[in-house]
Structure formats: C-alpha cells, structure tokens
Amino acid sequence: LPYLEFATALAAECAQYAVTQFRLSQPWRKADGTLVTKTDEAIDRLISSRIHAAYPDHLVLSEEQSTRYNADVEYTWVVDPVDGTTNFARGLPVWGVSVALLCGGAPVVGVVDFPVVGERFTACTGCGAWRSGEAIHTAAATEVDDEQILMKCTRTDRHFRIQTPLKARILGSAAYHLCKVADGTALAGIEATPKVWDLAAAYLVVVEAGGLVQTWSQTPIFPLAAISREYGGVSTPIFSAANASIMNHLVNHAVPHRA
C-alpha cells in the first residue's frame, strides 16, 4: 500500500507543522468569502511539492492552488491543507489535513489527520477504514432517537428544513463530521456547501467503514465527471449516514428550502 503510506506520512508531516502555527495564523477572506491563512498556503505548497517529486505523472487538485480537474489524467491527489480553517485560526482544536488519491475520478486512498484531538483517519479501497490504527465501523443502529447525533454545518439550516429527533452538532470541519459518522459517533451528517477537497478523503473513510455518502438528490458524488472542469466554485449538498435505514430517514426528513 505505497500510496496509503505516502499519504499518511505526508498528512502527518503537514499536521505537525500546522500545530506549530495553531493560534498564530491570522486569517483573511478569499474572493469566494472563505477564510485562508498563511499556514493553509504553506501546507498546500508543501504537499504539492512532495507529490510532484514522488509522482511526477500525477496531478494535484487543491483548495489553495490548482482547482481544475483534468479527466484525462489517471491519478489526481485532492488536498485540503487545513479543513476547518476558521477553527484553526480562532483556536478551536477541530481541524485537520486532508489528502486523497483519485484513480479515474474516484477515491482509492484517503487520509485525514486531526493532530490536536489526536485522531488520524485512513482508508483505502477494499481495505477498510481506521482511526489511529484501530479499525472503525459505522453505527449499527437503524432507528433514530434523541440520544443519537446528527453532524451538520453552519449553513445546513439555511438550505434544509430538518425534522428529526437526532441531536445536531456543529464542529466546524466537514471532514471531521464525516469521520465521526464513519467511526460510529454520529448516525448521520449533512453538509450544505462542501467542495470536493472537503469530501474526497473523508468520503472514502465513511464508505470503507460501511456507511453511505450521497447528494441530497440521491446521486453519487464520485467518480468525478468524465470531463475536465473547474471545481473551485462547485459545491454540492451531501448526506452521510451509518446505513441505508438512516439514509432513508435523512432523505425523507430534510427538505430543501426553495428560493
């Protein structure tokens, strides 16, 4: 599993660098309104340089540099240098480095390293999902109640009217929300405006842990389109769930608001 080993070591290196900058990096707004710091940019450059040195034929799709996907290239690395930049900049410990490898537009390796909370999630196609070296699985529960958790983003309620007894939690990192579905902490999750780099690695972690991830319209997220396209402005509402029964509950109880 050389790709997984490479991605794990790379994410760990970058996560440890980010720890040295935690609470020290001042954010500013990009053109799309999202926050970025010098740490995001430095890690993005570091990851790109490591990948290009090790795999010169591979491309990199990243939040802070190259946001265009080339469907003609077999292998593409999808990178979010700091998932949870607002948390990172403001001092909340839930943030991580996300590294995924796509083959033919679909994730085959995924690593998300959350160094401050001490959790590293890894997955590869057909090999299962792991949290800090321990195999993980989604929750077995098929019924929802008010003792179970729904992860959601800050924009979820603007986009959906949700009627569920599940208790909502907003932790500020799309990748962490997905990973918490993967390890059974939460039964489900809703992300209203995620980008491909928010999802690629954590998506595979959920799927390999036995869960489901799909758009709210019940279409698959991966593989990416078979045409080259720009992904910088593309966001897609997604649902994640421990199993088909929980996904069915989400689909039937999260109604999109109409403009």
C-alpha atoms as a printed R data frame, in Angstrom:
    type eleno elety resid chain resno       x      y       z
1   ATOM     1    CA   LEU     A     1   0.000  0.000   0.000
2   ATOM     2    CA   PRO     A     2   2.621  2.570  -1.008
3   ATOM     3    CA   TYR     A     3   0.072  5.283  -1.855
4   ATOM     4    CA   LEU     A     4  -1.604  4.982   1.543
5   ATOM     5    CA   GLU     A     5   1.750  5.015   3.344
6   ATOM     6    CA   PHE     A     6   2.820  8.060   1.362
7   ATOM     7    CA   ALA     A     7  -0.433  9.923   2.054
8   ATOM     8    CA   THR     A     8  -0.351  9.051   5.760
9   ATOM     9    CA   ALA     A     9   3.223 10.270   6.192
10  ATOM    10    CA   LEU     A    10   2.523 13.417   4.203
11  ATOM    11    CA   ALA     A    11  -0.607 14.305   6.160
12  ATOM    12    CA   ALA     A    12   1.218 13.670   9.437
13  ATOM    13    CA   GLU     A    13   4.134 15.897   8.423
14  ATOM    14    CA   CYS     A    14   1.820 18.729   7.465
15  ATOM    15    CA   ALA     A    15  -0.394 18.299  10.512
16  ATOM    16    CA   GLN     A    16   2.581 18.592  12.836
17  ATOM    17    CA   TYR     A    17   3.715 21.741  11.050
18  ATOM    18    CA   ALA     A    18   0.202 23.170  11.422
19  ATOM    19    CA   VAL     A    19   0.338 22.505  15.168
20  ATOM    20    CA   THR     A    20   3.346 24.831  15.420
21  ATOM    21    CA   GLN     A    21   1.245 27.556  13.777
22  ATOM    22    CA   PHE     A    22  -2.002 26.888  15.681
23  ATOM    23    CA   ARG     A    23  -3.494 30.110  17.100
24  ATOM    24    CA   LEU     A    24  -0.671 32.114  15.463
25  ATOM    25    CA   SER     A    25  -2.013 32.432  11.896
26  ATOM    26    CA   GLN     A    26  -4.244 35.406  11.131
27  ATOM    27    CA   PRO     A    27  -6.923 34.683   8.503
28  ATOM    28    CA   TRP     A    28  -8.156 36.796   5.621
29  ATOM    29    CA   ARG     A    29 -11.027 36.374   3.195
30  ATOM    30    CA   LYS     A    30 -10.585 34.994  -0.279
31  ATOM    31    CA   ALA     A    31 -12.657 36.142  -3.234
32  ATOM    32    CA   ASP     A    32 -15.253 33.441  -2.506
33  ATOM    33    CA   GLY     A    33 -15.676 34.692   1.066
34  ATOM    34    CA   THR     A    34 -13.981 31.740   2.782
35  ATOM    35    CA   LEU     A    35 -11.075 32.186   5.162
36  ATOM    36    CA   VAL     A    36  -7.456 31.315   4.469
37  ATOM    37    CA   THR     A    37  -4.195 31.665   6.413
38  ATOM    38    CA   LYS     A    38  -0.526 31.562   5.538
39  ATOM    39    CA   THR     A    39  -0.490 28.070   7.048
40  ATOM    40    CA   ASP     A    40  -3.091 26.851   4.547
41  ATOM    41    CA   GLU     A    41  -0.974 28.200   1.713
42  ATOM    42    CA   ALA     A    42   2.317 26.855   3.087
43  ATOM    43    CA   ILE     A    43   0.900 23.354   3.583
44  ATOM    44    CA   ASP     A    44  -0.691 23.398   0.134
45  ATOM    45    CA   ARG     A    45   2.672 24.218  -1.441
46  ATOM    46    CA   LEU     A    46   4.455 21.587   0.656
47  ATOM    47    CA   ILE     A    47   2.006 18.851  -0.285
48  ATOM    48    CA   SER     A    48   2.182 19.739  -3.967
49  ATOM    49    CA   SER     A    49   5.970 19.698  -3.958
50  ATOM    50    CA   ARG     A    50   6.108 16.320  -2.185
51  ATOM    51    CA   ILE     A    51   3.606 14.781  -4.606
52  ATOM    52    CA   HIS     A    52   5.283 16.163  -7.714
53  ATOM    53    CA   ALA     A    53   8.643 14.875  -6.518
54  ATOM    54    CA   ALA     A    54   7.328 11.383  -5.741
55  ATOM    55    CA   TYR     A    55   4.780 11.018  -8.545
56  ATOM    56    CA   PRO     A    56   5.575 13.439 -11.382
57  ATOM    57    CA   ASP     A    57   2.845 11.998 -13.607
58  ATOM    58    CA   HIS     A    58   0.106 12.667 -11.046
59  ATOM    59    CA   LEU     A    59  -1.872 15.896 -10.820
60  ATOM    60    CA   VAL     A    60  -2.918 17.802  -7.697
61  ATOM    61    CA   LEU     A    61  -6.347 19.328  -7.121
62  ATOM    62    CA   SER     A    62  -6.132 21.611  -4.093
63  ATOM    63    CA   GLU     A    63  -8.151 24.300  -2.387
64  ATOM    64    CA   GLU     A    64  -5.452 26.965  -2.473
65  ATOM    65    CA   GLN     A    65  -3.735 26.321  -5.820
66  ATOM    66    CA   SER     A    66  -4.995 24.121  -8.651
67  ATOM    67    CA   THR     A    67  -8.785 23.786  -8.608
68  ATOM    68    CA   ARG     A    68  -9.227 22.391 -12.128
69  ATOM    69    CA   TYR     A    69  -9.716 18.662 -12.609
70  ATOM    70    CA   ASN     A    70  -8.226 17.019 -15.695
71  ATOM    71    CA   ALA     A    71 -10.218 13.901 -16.558
72  ATOM    72    CA   ASP     A    72  -7.510 12.713 -18.946
73  ATOM    73    CA   VAL     A    73  -5.046 12.070 -16.093
74  ATOM    74    CA   GLU     A    74  -5.480  8.739 -14.304
75  ATOM    75    CA   TYR     A    75  -4.244  9.768 -10.842
76  ATOM    76    CA   THR     A    76  -5.170 13.018  -9.096
77  ATOM    77    CA   TRP     A    77  -4.414 13.955  -5.497
78  ATOM    78    CA   VAL     A    78  -7.134 16.032  -3.818
79  ATOM    79    CA   VAL     A    79  -5.892 18.167  -0.954
80  ATOM    80    CA   ASP     A    80  -7.388 20.355   1.748
81  ATOM    81    CA   PRO     A    81  -4.382 21.761   3.635
82  ATOM    82    CA   VAL     A    82  -6.450 22.782   6.676
83  ATOM    83    CA   ASP     A    83 -10.031 21.566   6.824
84  ATOM    84    CA   GLY     A    84 -11.634 23.773   9.441
85  ATOM    85    CA   THR     A    85  -9.662 26.971   8.814
86  ATOM    86    CA   THR     A    86 -11.961 29.094  10.991
87  ATOM    87    CA   ASN     A    87 -11.436 26.702  13.903
88  ATOM    88    CA   PHE     A    88  -7.692 26.706  13.243
89  ATOM    89    CA   ALA     A    89  -7.484 30.492  13.147
90  ATOM    90    CA   ARG     A    90  -9.711 31.075  16.179
91  ATOM    91    CA   GLY     A    91  -8.223 28.431  18.445
92  ATOM    92    CA   LEU     A    92 -10.699 25.564  18.323
93  ATOM    93    CA   PRO     A    93  -8.888 22.216  18.094
94  ATOM    94    CA   VAL     A    94 -11.119 20.518  15.492
95  ATOM    95    CA   TRP     A    95  -9.230 20.904  12.216
96  ATOM    96    CA   GLY     A    96  -7.140 18.615  10.082
97  ATOM    97    CA   VAL     A    97  -5.104 17.952   6.958
98  ATOM    98    CA   SER     A    98  -6.940 16.031   4.239
99  ATOM    99    CA   VAL     A    99  -5.164 14.068   1.486
100 ATOM   100    CA   ALA     A   100  -6.928 11.797  -1.013
101 ATOM   101    CA   LEU     A   101  -5.869  9.999  -4.171
102 ATOM   102    CA   LEU     A   102  -8.353  9.598  -7.015
103 ATOM   103    CA   CYS     A   103  -7.985  6.968  -9.728
104 ATOM   104    CA   GLY     A   104 -10.279  7.536 -12.651
105 ATOM   105    CA   GLY     A   105 -12.078 10.204 -10.656
106 ATOM   106    CA   ALA     A   106 -12.873  8.016  -7.628
107 ATOM   107    CA   PRO     A   107 -11.079  7.998  -4.247
108 ATOM   108    CA   VAL     A   108  -8.836  4.988  -3.672
109 ATOM   109    CA   VAL     A   109  -6.815  6.372  -0.734
110 ATOM   110    CA   GLY     A   110  -7.920  8.816   1.949
111 ATOM   111    CA   VAL     A   111  -6.177 10.259   4.999
112 ATOM   112    CA   VAL     A   112  -7.433 12.971   7.347
113 ATOM   113    CA   ASP     A   113  -5.143 13.863  10.235
114 ATOM   114    CA   PHE     A   114  -6.568 15.843  13.182
115 ATOM   115    CA   PRO     A   115  -3.452 16.361  15.302
116 ATOM   116    CA   VAL     A   116  -4.783 18.395  18.226
117 ATOM   117    CA   VAL     A   117  -7.584 15.945  19.020
118 ATOM   118    CA   GLY     A   118  -5.219 13.052  18.332
119 ATOM   119    CA   GLU     A   119  -7.227 11.270  15.640
120 ATOM   120    CA   ARG     A   120  -5.950 10.176  12.234
121 ATOM   121    CA   PHE     A   121  -8.433  8.555   9.859
122 ATOM   122    CA   THR     A   122  -7.197  6.404   6.983
123 ATOM   123    CA   ALA     A   123  -8.827  4.297   4.300
124 ATOM   124    CA   CYS     A   124  -8.078  2.611   1.002
125 ATOM   125    CA   THR     A   125 -10.432  0.880  -1.390
126 ATOM   126    CA   GLY     A   126 -11.250 -2.611  -0.200
127 ATOM   127    CA   CYS     A   127  -9.039 -2.325   2.895
128 ATOM   128    CA   GLY     A   128 -11.477 -0.861   5.426
129 ATOM   129    CA   ALA     A   129 -11.224  2.321   7.487
130 ATOM   130    CA   TRP     A   130  -9.086  3.084  10.505
131 ATOM   131    CA   ARG     A   131  -8.833  5.650  13.292
132 ATOM   132    CA   SER     A   132  -5.337  5.959  14.720
133 ATOM   133    CA   GLY     A   133  -4.604  2.354  13.761
134 ATOM   134    CA   GLU     A   134  -7.862  0.877  15.038
135 ATOM   135    CA   ALA     A   135 -10.456 -0.465  12.605
136 ATOM   136    CA   ILE     A   136 -13.679  1.539  12.649
137 ATOM   137    CA   HIS     A   137 -17.248  0.876  11.540
138 ATOM   138    CA   THR     A   138 -20.368  2.975  11.295
139 ATOM   139    CA   ALA     A   139 -23.054  2.615  13.957
140 ATOM   140    CA   ALA     A   140 -25.335 -0.404  13.734
141 ATOM   141    CA   ALA     A   141 -28.491  1.443  14.829
142 ATOM   142    CA   THR     A   142 -31.221  1.585  12.193
143 ATOM   143    CA   GLU     A   143 -33.684  3.742  14.168
144 ATOM   144    CA   VAL     A   144 -33.192  7.383  15.145
145 ATOM   145    CA   ASP     A   145 -33.856  8.905  18.554
146 ATOM   146    CA   ASP     A   146 -32.824 11.893  20.640
147 ATOM   147    CA   GLU     A   147 -29.843 10.047  22.096
148 ATOM   148    CA   GLN     A   148 -28.114  9.873  18.729
149 ATOM   149    CA   ILE     A   149 -26.139 12.569  16.900
150 ATOM   150    CA   LEU     A   150 -26.523 14.369  13.569
151 ATOM   151    CA   MET     A   151 -23.451 16.286  12.391
152 ATOM   152    CA   LYS     A   152 -24.178 19.378  10.326
153 ATOM   153    CA   CYS     A   153 -22.509 22.523   9.009
154 ATOM   154    CA   THR     A   154 -23.395 26.112   9.840
155 ATOM   155    CA   ARG     A   155 -25.194 26.510   6.503
156 ATOM   156    CA   THR     A   156 -27.365 23.405   6.802
157 ATOM   157    CA   ASP     A   157 -30.390 25.171   8.275
158 ATOM   158    CA   ARG     A   158 -30.275 27.816   5.550
159 ATOM   159    CA   HIS     A   159 -30.603 25.127   2.898
160 ATOM   160    CA   PHE     A   160 -32.780 22.479   4.575
161 ATOM   161    CA   ARG     A   161 -35.727 22.192   6.907
162 ATOM   162    CA   ILE     A   162 -34.828 19.186   9.039
163 ATOM   163    CA   GLN     A   163 -37.376 17.250  11.072
164 ATOM   164    CA   THR     A   164 -35.568 14.618  13.101
165 ATOM   165    CA   PRO     A   165 -35.140 13.691  16.764
166 ATOM   166    CA   LEU     A   166 -31.388 13.391  16.205
167 ATOM   167    CA   LYS     A   167 -29.344 15.871  18.240
168 ATOM   168    CA   ALA     A   168 -27.432 18.268  16.000
169 ATOM   169    CA   ARG     A   169 -23.752 19.059  16.484
170 ATOM   170    CA   ILE     A   170 -21.718 21.624  14.545
171 ATOM   171    CA   LEU     A   171 -17.954 21.176  14.950
172 ATOM   172    CA   GLY     A   172 -16.703 23.284  12.040
173 ATOM   173    CA   SER     A   173 -14.964 20.712   9.841
174 ATOM   174    CA   ALA     A   174 -16.762 18.852   7.065
175 ATOM   175    CA   ALA     A   175 -14.135 16.123   7.057
176 ATOM   176    CA   TYR     A   176 -14.399 15.634  10.827
177 ATOM   177    CA   HIS     A   177 -18.188 15.435  10.619
178 ATOM   178    CA   LEU     A   178 -17.891 12.676   8.018
179 ATOM   179    CA   CYS     A   179 -15.243 10.825  10.007
180 ATOM   180    CA   LYS     A   180 -17.476 10.894  13.070
181 ATOM   181    CA   VAL     A   181 -20.172  9.146  11.051
182 ATOM   182    CA   ALA     A   182 -17.535  6.651   9.946
183 ATOM   183    CA   ASP     A   183 -16.428  5.751  13.466
184 ATOM   184    CA   GLY     A   184 -19.969  5.419  14.841
185 ATOM   185    CA   THR     A   185 -20.004  8.579  16.953
186 ATOM   186    CA   ALA     A   186 -22.792 10.084  14.838
187 ATOM   187    CA   LEU     A   187 -25.567  8.336  12.944
188 ATOM   188    CA   ALA     A   188 -25.679 10.866  10.130
189 ATOM   189    CA   GLY     A   189 -24.410 14.138   8.753
190 ATOM   190    CA   ILE     A   190 -25.464 16.935   6.407
191 ATOM   191    CA   GLU     A   191 -23.064 19.314   4.667
192 ATOM   192    CA   ALA     A   192 -24.802 22.061   2.687
193 ATOM   193    CA   THR     A   193 -21.954 23.554   0.654
194 ATOM   194    CA   PRO     A   194 -18.895 21.275   0.659
195 ATOM   195    CA   LYS     A   195 -16.229 21.321  -2.056
196 ATOM   196    CA   VAL     A   196 -14.544 18.242  -3.480
197 ATOM   197    CA   TRP     A   197 -11.414 18.743  -1.333
198 ATOM   198    CA   ASP     A   198 -13.588 18.801   1.810
199 ATOM   199    CA   LEU     A   199 -15.007 15.409   0.911
200 ATOM   200    CA   ALA     A   200 -12.608 13.238  -1.047
201 ATOM   201    CA   ALA     A   201 -10.633 11.612   1.774
202 ATOM   202    CA   ALA     A   202 -13.396 11.507   4.392
203 ATOM   203    CA   TYR     A   203 -15.869 10.147   1.822
204 ATOM   204    CA   LEU     A   204 -13.712  7.062   1.399
205 ATOM   205    CA   VAL     A   205 -13.351  6.693   5.174
206 ATOM   206    CA   VAL     A   206 -17.147  6.601   5.541
207 ATOM   207    CA   VAL     A   207 -17.668  4.156   2.668
208 ATOM   208    CA   GLU     A   208 -14.918  1.804   3.822
209 ATOM   209    CA   ALA     A   209 -16.387  1.924   7.345
210 ATOM   210    CA   GLY     A   210 -19.696  0.657   5.957
211 ATOM   211    CA   GLY     A   211 -21.557  3.939   5.584
212 ATOM   212    CA   LEU     A   212 -23.183  5.849   2.750
213 ATOM   213    CA   VAL     A   213 -22.497  9.287   1.281
214 ATOM   214    CA   GLN     A   214 -24.630 10.831  -1.454
215 ATOM   215    CA   THR     A   215 -26.023 14.122  -2.654
216 ATOM   216    CA   TRP     A   216 -29.380 15.189  -1.210
217 ATOM   217    CA   SER     A   217 -30.932 14.280  -4.577
218 ATOM   218    CA   GLN     A   218 -29.655 10.701  -4.068
219 ATOM   219    CA   THR     A   219 -26.998 10.769  -6.761
220 ATOM   220    CA   PRO     A   220 -23.429  9.516  -6.262
221 ATOM   221    CA   ILE     A   221 -20.614 12.007  -5.597
222 ATOM   222    CA   PHE     A   222 -17.790 10.008  -7.139
223 ATOM   223    CA   PRO     A   223 -16.381  9.349  -9.631
224 ATOM   224    CA   LEU     A   224 -15.990 12.944 -10.739
225 ATOM   225    CA   ALA     A   225 -17.330 13.898 -14.149
226 ATOM   226    CA   ALA     A   226 -15.596 12.249 -17.086
227 ATOM   227    CA   ILE     A   227 -14.876 15.713 -18.463
228 ATOM   228    CA   SER     A   228 -12.258 18.190 -17.316
229 ATOM   229    CA   ARG     A   229 -13.783 21.008 -15.301
230 ATOM   230    CA   GLU     A   230 -13.158 23.729 -12.755
231 ATOM   231    CA   TYR     A   231 -14.132 22.744  -9.198
232 ATOM   232    CA   GLY     A   232 -13.307 25.970  -7.356
233 ATOM   233    CA   GLY     A   233 -16.902 27.172  -7.456
234 ATOM   234    CA   VAL     A   234 -18.648 23.805  -7.260
235 ATOM   235    CA   SER     A   235 -20.336 22.836  -4.007
236 ATOM   236    CA   THR     A   236 -22.896 20.065  -3.563
237 ATOM   237    CA   PRO     A   237 -25.148 19.365  -0.568
238 ATOM   238    CA   ILE     A   238 -24.411 15.880   0.760
239 ATOM   239    CA   PHE     A   239 -25.885 13.441   3.249
240 ATOM   240    CA   SER     A   240 -23.830 10.854   5.100
241 ATOM   241    CA   ALA     A   241 -25.327  8.015   7.087
242 ATOM   242    CA   ALA     A   242 -24.357  4.920   9.009
243 ATOM   243    CA   ASN     A   243 -26.527  2.647   6.869
244 ATOM   244    CA   ALA     A   244 -29.369  2.600   4.365
245 ATOM   245    CA   SER     A   245 -32.102  2.917   7.008
246 ATOM   246    CA   ILE     A   246 -30.592  6.080   8.428
247 ATOM   247    CA   MET     A   247 -30.016  7.493   4.954
248 ATOM   248    CA   ASN     A   248 -33.660  6.877   4.158
249 ATOM   249    CA   HIS     A   249 -34.621  8.838   7.272
250 ATOM   250    CA   LEU     A   250 -32.472 11.791   6.183
251 ATOM   251    CA   VAL     A   251 -33.811 11.817   2.644
252 ATOM   252    CA   ASN     A   252 -37.384 11.839   3.933
253 ATOM   253    CA   HIS     A   253 -36.895 14.415   6.702
254 ATOM   254    CA   ALA     A   254 -34.523 17.012   5.280
255 ATOM   255    CA   VAL     A   255 -36.456 19.169   2.841
256 ATOM   256    CA   PRO     A   256 -34.546 21.762   0.824
257 ATOM   257    CA   HIS     A   257 -35.707 25.361   1.165
258 ATOM   258    CA   ARG     A   258 -36.898 26.848  -2.079
259 ATOM   259    CA   ALA     A   259 -35.705 30.293  -3.127
